[in-house]
Amino acid sequence: MMENIVEIKELTKKFPSGKLAVDNLSLKVKKGDILGFLGPNGAGKSTTINMMMDLMNKTSGTITLFGESATHKSNEVRSKIGMVPQEIAIYEDLTAIENVNFFGGLYGLRGKKLKTASLQALRFVALEKNAKEKAGNFSGGMKRRLNIACAIVHEPQLIVMDEPTVGIDPQSRNFILGIIEALNKRGTTIIYSTHYMEEVERISNKIAVIDHGKMIAYGSENELISLVTDTQKFNIEIAYPERINVKRIQVISGVQSVEIKEQVLQVVADSEKNPLDDILKVLVDEKAAIKMVTQDKLNLENVFLMLTGRKLRDSK
Ligand SMILES: Nc1ncnc2c1ncn2[C@@H]1O[C@H](COP(=O)(O)OP(=O)(O)OP(=O)(O)O)[C@@H](O)[C@H]1O
């Protein structure tokens, strides 16, 4: 069975204006992945996705979806893909169910099959009670959810989402992230474009960081963090710091430095090793009375800053 559902090789887009929006970008997406496609505004995320969906011509490079060229894909492959565009693409004058029926019809669903699939899609985004209401009367969050229902009515194996949570309240955003996790649980591969790193941290197992059209990093969250640091820091709160023999901790494999600040033992260690078990054993042995253990971790914002020298949010 094919493992890479998406393969992009050396993809480039130069607009007639001369703007190089996507620059020699390569990327693979495996079955079952939730790929967070992360980058600031203008990084080239939409341009990449639009070429992937064959909505825009590429300048050079190749894009393969389910083993077929993105520009010459069969109807069979077409029906395996769903797209949630950045701009909400629903008919405001139609009801919710009419919207979903319309998109299901485009994918060849008819009659009873269409009816069942449309209701199921609306149920999935918790809009079944609003099925007969006009989409134009929906809140921003409900429109976003309806947009998703329209993209999943044909039960695609791959869903590509371009910033589907922009401009909505935190509750609706949370709900949409939950929908994505549920879709993934039933086996759907997801490509999720966003400039919100906390969304990517929550839902993605793989992250592709893009900036100025170039792929600057790819991997799991921990792999990206290890690109910019080779240490980790543990803070261990204890009741009796005076009982600790620091030397016993210093000699543990992987430990770089140990410091006691009031009731907190601060240990810096190699990120490749996990000395925590051994450290805790010493503390238990010395009856230091462990109260809490926390780990200082870099986040993706730090990673982006360290790789590019700029902040993710307000970079242009
Ligand atoms: N039709 C076009 N002609 C010229 N330049 C364009 C065109 N469309 C996009 N661009 C430019 O290409 C770059 C990448 O844009 P793109 O929309 O792909 O970014 P993005 O990462 O999706 O960001 P956003 O969150 O703003 O959508 C930007 O500098 C943008 O201004």
The ligand as an SDF file (V2000), in Angstrom:
LIG
                    3D

 31 33  0  0  0  0  0  0  0  0999 V2000
   -1.4230   36.4850   -7.8420 N   0  0  0  0  0  0  0  0  0  0  0  0
   -0.3220   36.9070   -7.2380 C   0  0  0  0  0  0  0  0  0  0  0  0
    0.5620   37.7050   -7.8580 N   0  0  0  0  0  0  0  0  0  0  0  0
    1.6880   38.1330   -7.2470 C   0  0  0  0  0  0  0  0  0  0  0  0
    2.0260   37.7960   -5.9870 N   0  0  0  0  0  0  0  0  0  0  0  0
    1.1890   36.9980   -5.3080 C   0  0  0  0  0  0  0  0  0  0  0  0
   -0.0300   36.5070   -5.8880 C   0  0  0  0  0  0  0  0  0  0  0  0
   -0.6500   35.7240   -4.9660 N   0  0  0  0  0  0  0  0  0  0  0  0
    0.1350   35.7290   -3.8690 C   0  0  0  0  0  0  0  0  0  0  0  0
    1.2350   36.4860   -4.0700 N   0  0  0  0  0  0  0  0  0  0  0  0
    2.3360   36.7290   -3.1240 C   0  0  0  0  0  0  0  0  0  0  0  0
    2.9860   35.4960   -2.8860 O   0  0  0  0  0  0  0  0  0  0  0  0
    3.3770   35.3860   -1.5190 C   0  0  0  0  0  0  0  0  0  0  0  0
    2.7800   34.1340   -0.9030 C   0  0  0  0  0  0  0  0  0  0  0  0
    1.3870   34.3000   -0.7560 O   0  0  0  0  0  0  0  0  0  0  0  0
    0.4350   33.1870   -0.1110 P   0  0  0  0  0  0  0  0  0  0  0  0
   -0.9630   33.6830   -0.2080 O   0  0  0  0  0  0  0  0  0  0  0  0
    0.7510   31.8720   -0.7040 O   0  0  0  0  0  0  0  0  0  0  0  0
    0.9140   33.2140    1.4100 O   0  0  0  0  0  0  0  0  0  0  0  0
    0.2910   32.4860    2.6630 P   0  0  0  0  0  0  0  0  0  0  0  0
    1.4170   31.8250    3.3560 O   0  0  0  0  0  0  0  0  0  0  0  0
   -0.8490   31.6400    2.2530 O   0  0  0  0  0  0  0  0  0  0  0  0
   -0.1920   33.6630    3.5610 O   0  0  0  0  0  0  0  0  0  0  0  0
   -1.6650   34.1620    3.9290 P   0  0  0  0  0  0  0  0  0  0  0  0
   -1.8680   33.7140    5.2990 O   0  0  0  0  0  0  0  0  0  0  0  0
   -1.5250   35.6640    3.8410 O   0  0  0  0  0  0  0  0  0  0  0  0
   -2.5970   33.5820    2.9230 O   0  0  0  0  0  0  0  0  0  0  0  0
    2.9250   36.6700   -0.8550 C   0  0  0  0  0  0  0  0  0  0  0  0
    4.0120   37.5740   -0.8170 O   0  0  0  0  0  0  0  0  0  0  0  0
    1.8490   37.1870   -1.7690 C   0  0  0  0  0  0  0  0  0  0  0  0
    1.7520   38.5840   -1.6960 O   0  0  0  0  0  0  0  0  0  0  0  0
  1  2  1  0
  2  3  1  0
  2  7  2  0
  3  4  2  0
  4  5  1  0
  5  6  2  0
  6  7  1  0
  6 10  1  0
  7  8  1  0
  8  9  2  0
  9 10  1  0
 10 11  1  0
 11 12  1  0
 11 30  1  0
 12 13  1  0
 13 14  1  0
 13 28  1  0
 14 15  1  0
 15 16  1  0
 16 17  2  0
 16 18  1  0
 16 19  1  0
 19 20  1  0
 20 21  2  0
 20 22  1  0
 20 23  1  0
 23 24  1  0
 24 25  2  0
 24 26  1  0
 24 27  1  0
 28 29  1  0
 28 30  1  0
 30 31  1  0
M  END
$$$$
